[in-house]
Amino acid sequence: MEFTFGDKKIGATLSLGVVTFPDQARGPDELLTAADKALYFAKIKRNQVVCYDPSRMARSLNRSDDVR
């Protein structure tokens, strides 16, 4: 998406990590960890929504903060 601010054009993308409760997480900590892992995978390609996939992401040690 592109926004105009004064005479400047600003581009923006949206990356989301999605997890379902209680199917993929049993508590708040697990929920945030799973969402964070899905967000990390979404940010790799940018501008997409990624649903948490435990078989693919459970062993991942990366956090979304690592992608910048």
C-alpha angles and dihedrals in degrees: 000000000000127000130192117220111180104310094336127095115214122196122209135184131189126221120183135186115205130196131170126229128246094001097065102019134034100201145008095277093050090045093054093044092051093046090048091053092049090049090051090055091046092053093053091074095018130217098051143102117240123191116214112262110191093197091057102031108029094092095042112118094189122109127205088248088069092067112077 
